Amino acid sequence: MRAIGQTAEGRFVFLVFTLRHRDSKTFLRPISARFMHQPEIDHYENQT
């Protein structure tokens, strides 16, 4: 799965993760997390 978010400081973050299920609990397993580049931010803001 992918997610885009914004930190408390206002920086945009791009996340890639999977959901794991174990013992009737759901865990988020991060694969990658990084700050977005300006062209990515511009594209994201134009989509919303």
PDBQT receptor file of N, H, CA, C and O in Angstrom, charges set to zero:
ATOM      1  N   MET A   1       0.848  -1.169   0.000  1.00  0.00    +0.000 N 
ATOM      2  CA  MET A   1       0.000   0.000   0.000  1.00  0.00    +0.000 C 
ATOM      3  C   MET A   1       0.890   1.227   0.000  1.00  0.00    +0.000 C 
ATOM      4  O   MET A   1       2.064   1.166   0.365  1.00  0.00    +0.000 OA
ATOM      5  N   ARG A   2       0.305   2.345  -0.419  1.00  0.00    +0.000 N 
ATOM      6  H   ARG A   2      -0.648   2.394  -0.715  1.00  0.00    +0.000 HD
ATOM      7  CA  ARG A   2       1.021   3.609  -0.429  1.00  0.00    +0.000 C 
ATOM      8  C   ARG A   2       0.219   4.653   0.328  1.00  0.00    +0.000 C 
ATOM      9  O   ARG A   2      -1.011   4.603   0.368  1.00  0.00    +0.000 OA
ATOM     10  N   ALA A   3       0.922   5.588   0.922  1.00  0.00    +0.000 N 
ATOM     11  H   ALA A   3       1.921   5.628   0.890  1.00  0.00    +0.000 HD
ATOM     12  CA  ALA A   3       0.254   6.689   1.625  1.00  0.00    +0.000 C 
ATOM     13  C   ALA A   3       1.086   7.952   1.477  1.00  0.00    +0.000 C 
ATOM     14  O   ALA A   3       2.315   7.906   1.427  1.00  0.00    +0.000 OA
ATOM     15  N   ILE A   4       0.396   9.068   1.409  1.00  0.00    +0.000 N 
ATOM     16  H   ILE A   4      -0.602   9.104   1.450  1.00  0.00    +0.000 HD
ATOM     17  CA  ILE A   4       1.052  10.368   1.378  1.00  0.00    +0.000 C 
ATOM     18  C   ILE A   4       0.522  11.147   2.561  1.00  0.00    +0.000 C 
ATOM     19  O   ILE A   4      -0.684  11.192   2.801  1.00  0.00    +0.000 OA
ATOM     20  N   GLY A   5       1.427  11.759   3.295  1.00  0.00    +0.000 N 
ATOM     21  H   GLY A   5       2.407  11.723   3.100  1.00  0.00    +0.000 HD
ATOM     22  CA  GLY A   5       1.016  12.525   4.462  1.00  0.00    +0.000 C 
ATOM     23  C   GLY A   5       1.867  13.756   4.625  1.00  0.00    +0.000 C 
ATOM     24  O   GLY A   5       2.758  14.031   3.821  1.00  0.00    +0.000 OA
ATOM     25  N   GLN A   6       1.584  14.489   5.670  1.00  0.00    +0.000 N 
ATOM     26  H   GLN A   6       0.861  14.266   6.323  1.00  0.00    +0.000 HD
ATOM     27  CA  GLN A   6       2.299  15.718   5.953  1.00  0.00    +0.000 C 
ATOM     28  C   GLN A   6       2.705  15.714   7.417  1.00  0.00    +0.000 C 
ATOM     29  O   GLN A   6       1.898  15.398   8.291  1.00  0.00    +0.000 OA
ATOM     30  N   THR A   7       3.959  16.067   7.683  1.00  0.00    +0.000 N 
ATOM     31  H   THR A   7       4.614  16.325   6.973  1.00  0.00    +0.000 HD
ATOM     32  CA  THR A   7       4.449  16.099   9.055  1.00  0.00    +0.000 C 
ATOM     33  C   THR A   7       3.914  17.340   9.772  1.00  0.00    +0.000 C 
ATOM     34  O   THR A   7       3.318  18.218   9.149  1.00  0.00    +0.000 OA
ATOM     35  N   ALA A   8       4.131  17.399  11.068  1.00  0.00    +0.000 N 
ATOM     36  H   ALA A   8       4.616  16.685  11.574  1.00  0.00    +0.000 HD
ATOM     37  CA  ALA A   8       3.713  18.561  11.847  1.00  0.00    +0.000 C 
ATOM     38  C   ALA A   8       4.423  19.830  11.367  1.00  0.00    +0.000 C 
ATOM     39  O   ALA A   8       3.904  20.936  11.514  1.00  0.00    +0.000 OA
ATOM     40  N   GLU A   9       5.614  19.654  10.794  1.00  0.00    +0.000 N 
ATOM     41  H   GLU A   9       6.036  18.756  10.674  1.00  0.00    +0.000 HD
ATOM     42  CA  GLU A   9       6.382  20.795  10.278  1.00  0.00    +0.000 C 
ATOM     43  C   GLU A   9       5.944  21.198   8.878  1.00  0.00    +0.000 C 
ATOM     44  O   GLU A   9       6.417  22.205   8.352  1.00  0.00    +0.000 OA
ATOM     45  N   GLY A  10       5.038  20.419   8.258  1.00  0.00    +0.000 N 
ATOM     46  H   GLY A  10       4.654  19.601   8.685  1.00  0.00    +0.000 HD
ATOM     47  CA  GLY A  10       4.527  20.769   6.943  1.00  0.00    +0.000 C 
ATOM     48  C   GLY A  10       5.211  20.089   5.774  1.00  0.00    +0.000 C 
ATOM     49  O   GLY A  10       4.890  20.392   4.625  1.00  0.00    +0.000 OA
ATOM     50  N   ARG A  11       6.144  19.178   6.026  1.00  0.00    +0.000 N 
ATOM     51  H   ARG A  11       6.404  18.932   6.960  1.00  0.00    +0.000 HD
ATOM     52  CA  ARG A  11       6.832  18.469   4.943  1.00  0.00    +0.000 C 
ATOM     53  C   ARG A  11       5.996  17.272   4.506  1.00  0.00    +0.000 C 
ATOM     54  O   ARG A  11       5.421  16.565   5.333  1.00  0.00    +0.000 OA
ATOM     55  N   PHE A  12       5.937  17.053   3.190  1.00  0.00    +0.000 N 
ATOM     56  H   PHE A  12       6.405  17.627   2.518  1.00  0.00    +0.000 HD
ATOM     57  CA  PHE A  12       5.184  15.929   2.651  1.00  0.00    +0.000 C 
ATOM     58  C   PHE A  12       6.031  14.664   2.700  1.00  0.00    +0.000 C 
ATOM     59  O   PHE A  12       7.231  14.689   2.429  1.00  0.00    +0.000 OA
ATOM     60  N   VAL A  13       5.377  13.549   3.054  1.00  0.00    +0.000 N 
ATOM     61  H   VAL A  13       4.402  13.528   3.274  1.00  0.00    +0.000 HD
ATOM     62  CA  VAL A  13       6.063  12.267   3.207  1.00  0.00    +0.000 C 
ATOM     63  C   VAL A  13       5.351  11.222   2.344  1.00  0.00    +0.000 C 
ATOM     64  O   VAL A  13       4.123  11.189   2.275  1.00  0.00    +0.000 OA
ATOM     65  N   PHE A  14       6.143  10.374   1.690  1.00  0.00    +0.000 N 
ATOM     66  H   PHE A  14       7.141  10.401   1.747  1.00  0.00    +0.000 HD
ATOM     67  CA  PHE A  14       5.630   9.270   0.883  1.00  0.00    +0.000 C 
ATOM     68  C   PHE A  14       5.979   7.970   1.595  1.00  0.00    +0.000 C 
ATOM     69  O   PHE A  14       7.143   7.732   1.918  1.00  0.00    +0.000 OA
ATOM     70  N   LEU A  15       4.978   7.128   1.842  1.00  0.00    +0.000 N 
ATOM     71  H   LEU A  15       4.033   7.322   1.580  1.00  0.00    +0.000 HD
ATOM     72  CA  LEU A  15       5.183   5.878   2.573  1.00  0.00    +0.000 C 
ATOM     73  C   LEU A  15       4.729   4.688   1.735  1.00  0.00    +0.000 C 
ATOM     74  O   LEU A  15       3.731   4.760   1.018  1.00  0.00    +0.000 OA
ATOM     75  N   VAL A  16       5.476   3.597   1.835  1.00  0.00    +0.000 N 
ATOM     76  H   VAL A  16       6.287   3.538   2.417  1.00  0.00    +0.000 HD
ATOM     77  CA  VAL A  16       5.078   2.318   1.244  1.00  0.00    +0.000 C 
ATOM     78  C   VAL A  16       5.094   1.320   2.393  1.00  0.00    +0.000 C 
ATOM     79  O   VAL A  16       6.065   1.243   3.145  1.00  0.00    +0.000 OA
ATOM     80  N   PHE A  17       4.000   0.548   2.525  1.00  0.00    +0.000 N 
ATOM     81  H   PHE A  17       3.211   0.611   1.914  1.00  0.00    +0.000 HD
ATOM     82  CA  PHE A  17       3.898  -0.361   3.659  1.00  0.00    +0.000 C 
ATOM     83  C   PHE A  17       2.994  -1.532   3.320  1.00  0.00    +0.000 C 
ATOM     84  O   PHE A  17       2.255  -1.502   2.336  1.00  0.00    +0.000 OA
ATOM     85  N   THR A  18       3.064  -2.562   4.148  1.00  0.00    +0.000 N 
ATOM     86  H   THR A  18       3.665  -2.587   4.947  1.00  0.00    +0.000 HD
ATOM     87  CA  THR A  18       2.143  -3.690   4.048  1.00  0.00    +0.000 C 
ATOM     88  C   THR A  18       1.424  -3.833   5.376  1.00  0.00    +0.000 C 
ATOM     89  O   THR A  18       1.900  -3.367   6.411  1.00  0.00    +0.000 OA
ATOM     90  N   LEU A  19       0.283  -4.476   5.332  1.00  0.00    +0.000 N 
ATOM     91  H   LEU A  19      -0.104  -4.855   4.491  1.00  0.00    +0.000 HD
ATOM     92  CA  LEU A  19      -0.449  -4.795   6.554  1.00  0.00    +0.000 C 
ATOM     93  C   LEU A  19      -0.242  -6.271   6.846  1.00  0.00    +0.000 C 
ATOM     94  O   LEU A  19      -0.403  -7.108   5.958  1.00  0.00    +0.000 OA
ATOM     95  N   ARG A  20       0.105  -6.591   8.059  1.00  0.00    +0.000 N 
ATOM     96  H   ARG A  20       0.235  -5.911   8.781  1.00  0.00    +0.000 HD
ATOM     97  CA  ARG A  20       0.315  -7.977   8.494  1.00  0.00    +0.000 C 
ATOM     98  C   ARG A  20      -0.702  -8.314   9.570  1.00  0.00    +0.000 C 
ATOM     99  O   ARG A  20      -0.973  -7.499  10.452  1.00  0.00    +0.000 OA
ATOM    100  N   HIS A  21      -1.255  -9.493   9.502  1.00  0.00    +0.000 N 
ATOM    101  H   HIS A  21      -1.035 -10.156   8.786  1.00  0.00    +0.000 HD
ATOM    102  CA  HIS A  21      -2.229  -9.951  10.489  1.00  0.00    +0.000 C 
ATOM    103  C   HIS A  21      -1.620 -11.114  11.271  1.00  0.00    +0.000 C 
ATOM    104  O   HIS A  21      -1.183 -12.109  10.693  1.00  0.00    +0.000 OA
ATOM    105  N   ARG A  22      -1.601 -10.965  12.591  1.00  0.00    +0.000 N 
ATOM    106  H   ARG A  22      -1.955 -10.156  13.060  1.00  0.00    +0.000 HD
ATOM    107  CA  ARG A  22      -1.055 -12.001  13.456  1.00  0.00    +0.000 C 
ATOM    108  C   ARG A  22      -1.831 -12.015  14.766  1.00  0.00    +0.000 C 
ATOM    109  O   ARG A  22      -1.980 -10.980  15.416  1.00  0.00    +0.000 OA
ATOM    110  N   ASP A  23      -2.317 -13.172  15.146  1.00  0.00    +0.000 N 
ATOM    111  H   ASP A  23      -2.195 -14.013  14.618  1.00  0.00    +0.000 HD
ATOM    112  CA  ASP A  23      -3.042 -13.323  16.420  1.00  0.00    +0.000 C 
ATOM    113  C   ASP A  23      -4.191 -12.322  16.541  1.00  0.00    +0.000 C 
ATOM    114  O   ASP A  23      -4.346 -11.669  17.572  1.00  0.00    +0.000 OA
ATOM    115  N   SER A  24      -4.977 -12.209  15.502  1.00  0.00    +0.000 N 
ATOM    116  H   SER A  24      -4.851 -12.740  14.664  1.00  0.00    +0.000 HD
ATOM    117  CA  SER A  24      -6.138 -11.310  15.435  1.00  0.00    +0.000 C 
ATOM    118  C   SER A  24      -5.776  -9.833  15.634  1.00  0.00    +0.000 C 
ATOM    119  O   SER A  24      -6.631  -9.022  15.989  1.00  0.00    +0.000 OA
ATOM    120  N   LYS A  25      -4.508  -9.493  15.404  1.00  0.00    +0.000 N 
ATOM    121  H   LYS A  25      -3.813 -10.152  15.115  1.00  0.00    +0.000 HD
ATOM    122  CA  LYS A  25      -4.061  -8.098  15.446  1.00  0.00    +0.000 C 
ATOM    123  C   LYS A  25      -3.533  -7.723  14.070  1.00  0.00    +0.000 C 
ATOM    124  O   LYS A  25      -3.040  -8.578  13.334  1.00  0.00    +0.000 OA
ATOM    125  N   THR A  26      -3.636  -6.449  13.726  1.00  0.00    +0.000 N 
ATOM    126  H   THR A  26      -4.036  -5.755  14.324  1.00  0.00    +0.000 HD
ATOM    127  CA  THR A  26      -3.124  -5.949  12.457  1.00  0.00    +0.000 C 
ATOM    128  C   THR A  26      -1.925  -5.057  12.729  1.00  0.00    +0.000 C 
ATOM    129  O   THR A  26      -1.978  -4.151  13.561  1.00  0.00    +0.000 OA
ATOM    130  N   PHE A  27      -0.842  -5.331  12.010  1.00  0.00    +0.000 N 
ATOM    131  H   PHE A  27      -0.798  -6.067  11.334  1.00  0.00    +0.000 HD
ATOM    132  CA  PHE A  27       0.391  -4.571  12.151  1.00  0.00    +0.000 C 
ATOM    133  C   PHE A  27       0.724  -3.891  10.833  1.00  0.00    +0.000 C 
ATOM    134  O   PHE A  27       0.484  -4.453   9.764  1.00  0.00    +0.000 OA
ATOM    135  N   LEU A  28       1.264  -2.706  10.900  1.00  0.00    +0.000 N 
ATOM    136  H   LEU A  28       1.459  -2.249  11.768  1.00  0.00    +0.000 HD
ATOM    137  CA  LEU A  28       1.722  -1.992   9.734  1.00  0.00    +0.000 C 
ATOM    138  C   LEU A  28       3.219  -2.237   9.627  1.00  0.00    +0.000 C 
ATOM    139  O   LEU A  28       3.970  -1.959  10.562  1.00  0.00    +0.000 OA
ATOM    140  N   ARG A  29       3.650  -2.761   8.480  1.00  0.00    +0.000 N 
ATOM    141  H   ARG A  29       3.039  -2.987   7.721  1.00  0.00    +0.000 HD
ATOM    142  CA  ARG A  29       5.073  -3.021   8.263  1.00  0.00    +0.000 C 
ATOM    143  C   ARG A  29       5.599  -2.046   7.220  1.00  0.00    +0.000 C 
ATOM    144  O   ARG A  29       5.275  -2.181   6.040  1.00  0.00    +0.000 OA
ATOM    145  N   PRO A  30       6.408  -1.062   7.628  1.00  0.00    +0.000 N 
ATOM    146  CA  PRO A  30       6.914  -0.081   6.665  1.00  0.00    +0.000 C 
ATOM    147  C   PRO A  30       7.954  -0.708   5.742  1.00  0.00    +0.000 C 
ATOM    148  O   PRO A  30       8.804  -1.484   6.180  1.00  0.00    +0.000 OA
ATOM    149  N   ILE A  31       7.876  -0.364   4.475  1.00  0.00    +0.000 N 
ATOM    150  H   ILE A  31       7.186   0.267   4.120  1.00  0.00    +0.000 HD
ATOM    151  CA  ILE A  31       8.847  -0.797   3.480  1.00  0.00    +0.000 C 
ATOM    152  C   ILE A  31       9.777   0.360   3.159  1.00  0.00    +0.000 C 
ATOM    153  O   ILE A  31      10.995   0.191   3.103  1.00  0.00    +0.000 OA
ATOM    154  N   SER A  32       9.195   1.547   2.946  1.00  0.00    +0.000 N 
ATOM    155  H   SER A  32       8.205   1.684   2.991  1.00  0.00    +0.000 HD
ATOM    156  CA  SER A  32       9.973   2.722   2.588  1.00  0.00    +0.000 C 
ATOM    157  C   SER A  32       9.247   3.964   3.088  1.00  0.00    +0.000 C 
ATOM    158  O   SER A  32       8.017   4.011   3.107  1.00  0.00    +0.000 OA
ATOM    159  N   ALA A  33      10.013   4.958   3.489  1.00  0.00    +0.000 N 
ATOM    160  H   ALA A  33      11.012   4.920   3.474  1.00  0.00    +0.000 HD
ATOM    161  CA  ALA A  33       9.467   6.255   3.886  1.00  0.00    +0.000 C 
ATOM    162  C   ALA A  33      10.484   7.318   3.505  1.00  0.00    +0.000 C 
ATOM    163  O   ALA A  33      11.671   7.206   3.812  1.00  0.00    +0.000 OA
ATOM    164  N   ARG A  34       9.993   8.356   2.828  1.00  0.00    +0.000 N 
ATOM    165  H   ARG A  34       9.029   8.447   2.579  1.00  0.00    +0.000 HD
ATOM    166  CA  ARG A  34      10.913   9.421   2.415  1.00  0.00    +0.000 C 
ATOM    167  C   ARG A  34      10.138  10.718   2.242  1.00  0.00    +0.000 C 
ATOM    168  O   ARG A  34       8.918  10.718   2.083  1.00  0.00    +0.000 OA
ATOM    169  N   PHE A  35      10.872  11.817   2.277  1.00  0.00    +0.000 N 
ATOM    170  H   PHE A  35      11.864  11.816   2.406  1.00  0.00    +0.000 HD
ATOM    171  CA  PHE A  35      10.273  13.111   1.995  1.00  0.00    +0.000 C 
ATOM    172  C   PHE A  35      10.081  13.235   0.491  1.00  0.00    +0.000 C 
ATOM    173  O   PHE A  35      10.906  12.755  -0.287  1.00  0.00    +0.000 OA
ATOM    174  N   MET A  36       8.999  13.876   0.085  1.00  0.00    +0.000 N 
ATOM    175  H   MET A  36       8.329  14.266   0.717  1.00  0.00    +0.000 HD
ATOM    176  CA  MET A  36       8.683  14.035  -1.331  1.00  0.00    +0.000 C 
ATOM    177  C   MET A  36       9.455  15.205  -1.924  1.00  0.00    +0.000 C 
ATOM    178  O   MET A  36       9.772  16.174  -1.234  1.00  0.00    +0.000 OA
ATOM    179  N   HIS A  37       9.756  15.097  -3.237  1.00  0.00    +0.000 N 
ATOM    180  H   HIS A  37       9.499  14.310  -3.798  1.00  0.00    +0.000 HD
ATOM    181  CA  HIS A  37      10.398  16.177  -3.977  1.00  0.00    +0.000 C 
ATOM    182  C   HIS A  37       9.326  17.149  -4.464  1.00  0.00    +0.000 C 
ATOM    183  O   HIS A  37       8.153  16.785  -4.555  1.00  0.00    +0.000 OA
ATOM    184  N   GLN A  38       9.714  18.354  -4.769  1.00  0.00    +0.000 N 
ATOM    185  H   GLN A  38      10.666  18.649  -4.696  1.00  0.00    +0.000 HD
ATOM    186  CA  GLN A  38       8.755  19.394  -5.142  1.00  0.00    +0.000 C 
ATOM    187  C   GLN A  38       7.880  19.008  -6.340  1.00  0.00    +0.000 C 
ATOM    188  O   GLN A  38       6.677  19.268  -6.291  1.00  0.00    +0.000 OA
ATOM    189  N   PRO A  39       8.410  18.404  -7.415  1.00  0.00    +0.000 N 
ATOM    190  CA  PRO A  39       7.511  18.011  -8.508  1.00  0.00    +0.000 C 
ATOM    191  C   PRO A  39       6.441  17.007  -8.056  1.00  0.00    +0.000 C 
ATOM    192  O   PRO A  39       5.311  17.055  -8.543  1.00  0.00    +0.000 OA
ATOM    193  N   GLU A  40       6.776  16.116  -7.147  1.00  0.00    +0.000 N 
ATOM    194  H   GLU A  40       7.694  16.077  -6.751  1.00  0.00    +0.000 HD
ATOM    195  CA  GLU A  40       5.804  15.163  -6.615  1.00  0.00    +0.000 C 
ATOM    196  C   GLU A  40       4.730  15.882  -5.798  1.00  0.00    +0.000 C 
ATOM    197  O   GLU A  40       3.548  15.555  -5.893  1.00  0.00    +0.000 OA
ATOM    198  N   ILE A  41       5.142  16.845  -5.010  1.00  0.00    +0.000 N 
ATOM    199  H   ILE A  41       6.103  17.110  -4.933  1.00  0.00    +0.000 HD
ATOM    200  CA  ILE A  41       4.200  17.620  -4.196  1.00  0.00    +0.000 C 
ATOM    201  C   ILE A  41       3.249  18.394  -5.108  1.00  0.00    +0.000 C 
ATOM    202  O   ILE A  41       2.041  18.425  -4.871  1.00  0.00    +0.000 OA
ATOM    203  N   ASP A  42       3.796  19.015  -6.145  1.00  0.00    +0.000 N 
ATOM    204  H   ASP A  42       4.777  18.990  -6.337  1.00  0.00    +0.000 HD
ATOM    205  CA  ASP A  42       2.965  19.770  -7.086  1.00  0.00    +0.000 C 
ATOM    206  C   ASP A  42       1.942  18.853  -7.740  1.00  0.00    +0.000 C 
ATOM    207  O   ASP A  42       0.773  19.221  -7.858  1.00  0.00    +0.000 OA
ATOM    208  N   HIS A  43       2.357  17.674  -8.162  1.00  0.00    +0.000 N 
ATOM    209  H   HIS A  43       3.306  17.375  -8.065  1.00  0.00    +0.000 HD
ATOM    210  CA  HIS A  43       1.447  16.717  -8.789  1.00  0.00    +0.000 C 
ATOM    211  C   HIS A  43       0.366  16.290  -7.800  1.00  0.00    +0.000 C 
ATOM    212  O   HIS A  43      -0.812  16.246  -8.156  1.00  0.00    +0.000 OA
ATOM    213  N   TYR A  44       0.747  15.976  -6.574  1.00  0.00    +0.000 N 
ATOM    214  H   TYR A  44       1.703  16.011  -6.284  1.00  0.00    +0.000 HD
ATOM    215  CA  TYR A  44      -0.211  15.561  -5.548  1.00  0.00    +0.000 C 
ATOM    216  C   TYR A  44      -1.239  16.653  -5.267  1.00  0.00    +0.000 C 
ATOM    217  O   TYR A  44      -2.437  16.382  -5.183  1.00  0.00    +0.000 OA
ATOM    218  N   GLU A  45      -0.767  17.876  -5.124  1.00  0.00    +0.000 N 
ATOM    219  H   GLU A  45       0.206  18.096  -5.192  1.00  0.00    +0.000 HD
ATOM    220  CA  GLU A  45      -1.680  18.982  -4.817  1.00  0.00    +0.000 C 
ATOM    221  C   GLU A  45      -2.628  19.279  -5.977  1.00  0.00    +0.000 C 
ATOM    222  O   GLU A  45      -3.744  19.744  -5.747  1.00  0.00    +0.000 OA
ATOM    223  N   ASN A  46      -2.214  19.026  -7.205  1.00  0.00    +0.000 N 
ATOM    224  H   ASN A  46      -1.307  18.648  -7.392  1.00  0.00    +0.000 HD
ATOM    225  CA  ASN A  46      -3.086  19.241  -8.355  1.00  0.00    +0.000 C 
ATOM    226  C   ASN A  46      -4.138  18.139  -8.462  1.00  0.00    +0.000 C 
ATOM    227  O   ASN A  46      -5.185  18.353  -9.074  1.00  0.00    +0.000 OA
ATOM    228  N   GLN A  47      -3.880  16.954  -7.874  1.00  0.00    +0.000 N 
ATOM    229  H   GLN A  47      -3.029  16.781  -7.378  1.00  0.00    +0.000 HD
ATOM    230  CA  GLN A  47      -4.806  15.845  -7.923  1.00  0.00    +0.000 C 
ATOM    231  C   GLN A  47      -5.921  15.967  -6.892  1.00  0.00    +0.000 C 
ATOM    232  O   GLN A  47      -7.002  15.408  -7.078  1.00  0.00    +0.000 OA
ATOM    233  N   THR A  48      -5.670  16.687  -5.820  1.00  0.00    +0.000 N 
ATOM    234  H   THR A  48      -4.792  17.141  -5.669  1.00  0.00    +0.000 HD
ATOM    235  CA  THR A  48      -6.662  16.773  -4.738  1.00  0.00    +0.000 C 
ATOM    236  C   THR A  48      -7.509  18.017  -4.857  1.00  0.00    +0.000 C 
ATOM    237  O   THR A  48      -8.392  18.244  -4.029  1.00  0.00    +0.000 OA
TER     238      THR A  48
